[in-house]
Amino acid sequence: MATIETDTELGKQIVEDAKRYVLYSWSMQDAINPIAVAGAEGRYFWDYDGKRYLDFASQLVNVSIGYGHPKVVAAIKEQAEQLATIGPPMATKSRSRLGKLLAEVTPGDLNFSFFTNGGTEANENAIKLARWYTGRNKIIARYRSYHGATAGSMTLTGDPRRWPAEPGIPGAVRMFDPFTYRCPAGHPDPCPVCTGGPHLEEILQYEGAHTVAAVILETVTGTNGVIVPPDGYLQSIRETCDKYGILLIADEVMAGFGRTGKWFAVDNWDVVPDIITMAKGINSGYVPLGAMTVREPIAEWVRSRVFAGGLTYSGHPLACASAVASIEAFQEEGIVENAAAMGEVFKVELQKLADKHPSIGEVRGLGCFWGLELVKNRQTREPLVPFNGSGEAAKPVAAMQKRALDKGLYLMAHWNVAMVCPPLNITREELDEGISILDEALSVADEFCD
C-alpha cells in the first residue's frame, strides 16, 4: 500500500481554488464541494486528511483496472521517454499494436479502428460514418440513453441532459427502451418494446426505413439505470436492422472491456454490431482515449475513400500505449474473468440487501455493473427521487450517498438508481467491505419510504 501523507491545509487550498477558478461539468457551481484527492491505489483513493475511500463507482465507471496499475503506469513512462507525441498521419508502435489487439478482443469481424479522445467523439464518428456509408440521414436512439456531450452525440442522448443543447443536429429519432421494471408499453406478453424488433418495425413504418442509417444503443444502459436488455432483444434488433439495410451501432463506452463479465456486453448475447464504440475501460482513463471499430464490409468500403474525421490528438501514442498495457494486463491477470466471478457474488449479496431494505425496488446488472432501483413504495414503484429530480427532490439519494461517503464508500447515483460499479479487479474482501457500508447507507434511504 502506498504511503498516505496528510496535508489538511493544502487540501483546503486545492478545494478553494477549484471552486473559484474551475467550471465543473454537470454541476451547480455554487453547490460543489469536491474531494481534494491526494492519491490512489488499487480500488481506493484518499484525500489530504488521509481518509481512504473504496471506489464503488470506478469514478465515472471507467477506472476498470483500478488506480496505479504498475504495468499501465510503466507503459506510459516508457512511451513518454521514447515518443511523447506525434501527429495522426504517422504510424506508431503503440497505435498499430492497439489496432491489432482490438481486432482480437472485439467480436466477429470488427477489425478496423479509428481512434478518438473519448467516447463522445467515437459516437460522433460512428454517426458520420453510418450516414456516409448508407446514404441515409436518420439515426434512431433510445430515450434512456447517454451518448456524449458534443453536438451529435448529445442530440442522440435521450435523457434531459440534452435539453440545454437542443434543437441539436437534424435526423434524430427516438424509440423506447426495454425497461421491464418500468416498461412504457405496460409490458404485455409478448411485449413489442422489450422484444425489440416489433417496436423498431413500427418506428420504421412511420419514419421510412429507407431514410434510416443506423440504430445506436447502449448495449447495457449505463447512467440511466443500468438496464440489462431481456434475452432475445439485441438479436431481434440485429435482425430488423439487417432486414432493412440499417447499421447497428453498439455504444459500449461504459459497458465494454469486461464491465459485464464479458469483453464486450454484446458478447452476452452473441450479437455482432456493425460499429462498436468504446472508451473508459479501454485504458481506465489513464490517458484520454476512445475508439470506433467497424466490421469488415465497412472497412473495405472506406479503405478506398477519404474519411473526413480526426483531431490533433487522435491515436495519441501515450493513450495507445496505456491501452495496450491495460488489455495485456486484462489478459494476463484474468480481469474479465474476475469481473464475471464477482458478478455472481454481487448478484447474491445485492439481493440480500433488497430483501432487507424496503427502499430497493429492483436489483439488476451483470459482472461489476449493477443498479439498485430505489423506490418510496415497492407496490406502487414510485421512485425515491423523481425523473430528472434535483435539489430538495433529490435529498433521499443524496443523503444515502453522504452516509456512504462518511463511512468511506464512494457511490455514484443518477436520480433514483444507485450504481454499484467497482474496478473489475476488486477482491472478495473489498466487495464485502463495500456491501457492508452500502447496507448501512441504505438504511438512510429506507427512512424516506412510505
Summary of the structure (lengths in Angstrom):
residues: 450
radius of gyration: 21.7
end to end distance: 44.3
largest distance: 63.4
contacts: 1580
relative contact order: 0.14
helix: 44%
strand: 18%
